[in-house]
Amino acid sequence: EVIAMAHVDSPFDFSFAKPGRMPNPLLTLDKADIGYGQCCVIKQARLSISPGDRIGLLGPNGAGKSSLIKVLAGDMLPLSGKRQEAEALKIGYFAQHQLEQLQLDESPLWHLQKIDKQATEKDLRNFLGGFDFQGDKVLEVVKPFSGGEKARLVLALLVYQNPNLLLLDEPTNHLDLEMRHALSVALQGYQGAIVVVSHDRHLLRSVTDQLLLVAGGKVQPFDGDLDDYRLWLTEQKKGDEKAVDEVAPTVSRKDQRKLEAERRQKHKPLFDALKKAEMAVEKYHNEQRQLEHQLADPAIYAESEKARLKQILEKKVQVDKALDEAEMAWMEAEEKIENAN
């Protein structure tokens, strides 16, 4: 997709520096079994990550996406098989449990000084300001910070270390819309390799160009886009429901119809919310494409078109924000339906 512009008046202003050495491949898995103890959730995984790869991991909850990320990060060993990393590999790993590893009685400035003892306080303050840690906020202890503030600090530490491979497990959880957008923009400009797990479809659309499906104990390329994946999930759920029906005690046709009607009625508000969100996403995607088409026309940047260009840019900021909100509503509706089933 076209790189999105930063939102007007956003408190966030950061980007990834160009990574240093990027050997090829950066990291490989060969015949890796992944799981915990005697429980193997992924069998014989083969994966090679090269510079410039931008991979999104898809799959049902519990299929092993987070476990795969942990093995790639070296945070967990494979049960068998081989994990091989390049000598110059430098991983930037984000996962929710890292919020709990922050030193609660220390400040954002302390955390950054621990990474780079040679940097001046002014430079570190300027860097933290890009993540909206301004003024005395950089000296406050982390303990009372919100989940979003802690996530921003973990991301700031990750960005500062200039990795050549990003492994991101639900990086937008806890983040508000402005920070989600800023992270998406920064990732679009990132020149290293990315592997990301996320329910945030806007993030996946904007920062990945290949999708891997983690399901049924396998990791394999997914032939399709995120809309195709949503259809795949729906078909999987239908298959699961059919399997349950086949092993369930026999009930009369009348009782079966009654049960199905009750289930549809019970979940109707969830499906209504999903349909509403899908329609909004489609609407704002179409508007976004139209605005990007206008911005791709060189004529719009003529001096005589200055007022019109300003209108288009302002409209795009509004549409981008509306699309973020619609995709978040879509994601939440799908999760509620998945949990209800």
N, C-alpha and C positions, 0 to 999 in steps of 0.2 A: 504494500500500500504506500501511498504518498506519505512522507514524513509529516506528522501533524505539527501544527504550530503550538507554541506555549500559550496557555490561556492568558488573557489580559489581566494584569494586576495579580498574577499568581505569586504567592509568597515563596515559591520554590524555583530555584535556578541552579541546576547542576547538570553535569555531563560526565561521561566516561572518557578518560584520556586514552590515547592509542596504546594498546598493549605492546609490551616489548617483544621478545622472541616468541614465535608461534610455530613450533615444530609440527610436522604432519606425519602421523596423527598425534593429537594431543593426548588422547586417552582411548583405550580399547578394553572391551570385555570379550572373553572367549569361553564359550561353553559354561557360562556362570549360572549356577543354581543359587537362587536368592530367597531368603526367608529367615525364620527365627527357630532355633532349636531343631526339632524334627519336622517343622512345618515349612514346606517349600512352596512359595507362591508363584515363582517364576523359574522355569526350567531351561537350561541350555541357552541362556541369552548370549547373543552375539551383537556387539555394537562397536562401531568405530567413529570417534568424533574428531572432525578435522577443523582447521581454522575456517571461520566463516559459516559453519553450520548453525542453523537456527531451528531447533527441534522443539516441538510441542508434544508432550506425552498425554495421550488420551486413555480413558479406560474407566470402568465402573469403580465405585468405592470399594476398597479392600482387594483390588486386583494386584496391587504391588507397586504402584507408581512411586510412592514415597520411599519404599524400600529400595527401589532401583536407584533413585536419586542419592540415597544414603550410601549405597555401594559405590556409585560413581564418585562421590565426594570423599570416599575413604573413611567415612564415619561408621561404616559397618562392613565386615568382611563377607564375601560370598561363601555359601556353604561348600561349594566346590567350584572348580574352574579357575580362570585367571583374570586378574585385573592388572593392566599394564599402563603406566603413565609415562609420558615423555619427561626427560630430565628437566626441561625448562617450564613444565606445567605449573601454572599458578591459578588455583581455584578460588573463585568467589562463591561461597555457598550460603544461601539464605533458606532457613526453615523456621517454623514457628517456635520450636524449642529453644532457638538461640536468643529469643527475647528473655527467657528465664536465666540465661547465662551472663547477662549484663550484671556488672557490679552495682547493686542497688544503692549503696552508700557513696557512690562516686558520681561524678558529673560527666556530661558529654565531652567536655574539654579534656578531662582526665583520660577517658577512653581513647581519644585520638592521640594524646601525648604518649600513651603507652605504646601505640603503634609506631609513632615517629617522634623520637626524643629530640631530634635535631631541628625540627620545624619551629618557627617562631609562634608565639601565642597569637599574634595578629593574623598570620596566615591560616592558622587552625580555626580561629574565630570566623574569618571570612569564608572558609570552606563550610563550616557548620551553618553559617547564615543561609547558604544555598538550600539547606534542609529545614529552614525556618526555626533554627535555634539562634535567637537573636539576643544581644545584650547580656543581661545577667542570667538568661536561661541556660547559657553554656556552662554556668557554674553551679546550677542547681543539681541536687542529687537525683538520681534516676527513679528512686523508689516510688514517689507519687505520680510519675508520668503515666499517661493513658497508654492503652495498647498501641494506638496509632503513633504516639510519640516514640515509644520504644522501638517500634518497627522502623520508623524513620531513622533512628540512631543506628540500628543494625545495618540498614541499607547504606547510611553514610560511611560507616566503617568499611563496608564491602567496597564501595566505589573508590574510597581513598586508596585502597591497596592495589588498585590497577590490575585486576586479574586478566588472564587470557582465556579463561573458561568460566562462564557463569552457570551455576546450578541453582535454580530457583524453585522452591516448593511453596506454592500459594503466596507469592510475594505481595499481593495486593490486599490480603486479609488485614483488617484493622485500619487501612488507609482511607482517607476521605477522597472525594472525587478529584480535587485539585492535585493531590499527591499521586493518585493513580495515573492521571494524565501526564504529569511531569516524569514519572518513572517510564511510562510508555514512550515518550519522546526521547528520553535518554537512552533507552534500550534500542530504539530504532537507529540511533547514531553510533551504537557500540560496534566496534570492529572485530571483537573476538568471537568465540563460539558460545552459543546459548543452548541450554536444555531447561525447559520450564514445564512445571505442572501448575495448572491454574483452572479454576472454574470461571475466570474472567474472560469471556469470549472476545471482548474488545482487545484485551492484551494479547491473546493468542493470535488474533487476526493481524495485529499490527506488528508483532515482533518475530513471528515464526514463518518459515516457508516450507517446512516439511513436518508431517505428523506421524508419530508412531503410536500404535495401539497396544496397550498392555491389557491383555484379557486372556482367560483360559490358560494361564500359565505360560504364555508366550509374549514376546516383544517382536512386533512386525510392522512394516510400513502400512499406513492407513491410506487406502486409495480413495481419496475424496477430500472434501472440505468440512468445516465445522457444521454446516447444515446437514451434510451427509451423515456425520457422526451422530447428530441428534436423532436422525431417522434410524440409524443403527441401534442406538440405545432403546428407542421405542420398540423396535422389533425384538430385541433381547428381552425386554420386560414382558412382551406378549408371550414369548417362548417360555419364560419362567412361570408365568401365570398358567399357561396351558399344562406345563409339567405338574404344577401343584394340583390343578383340576383333575389330572389323570390319576393321581395317587390318592386324591381325597375320597372320603366315603361317598357312596352313591346317594344322590338326592333326587327328588322328583323334578321333572322339567319345570313345573310351576314354581317350586321353591327356588330352583336355580335362577329363574328369571327374576324372582323377587329379590334374591341376594344381589344379583348384578345391578338391578335398578337402585337398590339401597346404596351400593358402592358408588355408582355414578352420581347419585344425588349428594352423597357425603363429600365426594371429591370435586363436585361441580365448581365451587368457588375457586379452587386451585387451578383447574383447567381454564376457567374464565380469565383468571389473572394472567396465566401463561399466554393465552391467545391475545389478550390486550397488549402484553409486553412484546410479543412477536410482531404485531402490527406496528407498534411504535418503533421498534428496531428497524423494520423494513422501510418505514416512512423516513426516518432520519438518515438511514444509509443512502437512500435515493437522493435526499436533499444534499447530503455531504458530497456525493459523487458529482452532482450538478455544480456545486460551488467549486469543487476542485477542478472541474472542466473549465469553468470561467477563469480560475486563477492560472491555468496552464496556457491561456491565450496571451501572448506577449503584448497585444494591443492594450490590455487592461492597465499596463504599467506606464502608459503615456501620461504626460503631465496633465493633459486635458481630462483624463479619466480618474484623477486623484480622488475626487469625492465619491465616485462609484466604487473604486477599489476599497476605500475605507468602509463603505456600506457592506461590501461582500465579506471583508475580513471580520467585521463585527458580527455579521450573520453567521459566519462559519464558527466563531467562538461559541455562539449560542447553540448552534446545531451540534457541535462536538460535545458540549456539556449535556445537552438533552439526550444524545446518543449514549453517553456514559451512563446516565441515569436509567435509560430504557434497558440497556444491556444488563445493568445490575438488577433491575426488577425481573428481567427474564431469568437470570441466573438463580435468583432467590426462589422464583416460582418453580423452576425445574427441580431445585434441591428439595423443596417442600413436597412435591409430588413423589420424588424418589424416596424420601423418608416415609411418606404415607403408604407407599407400596411395600 
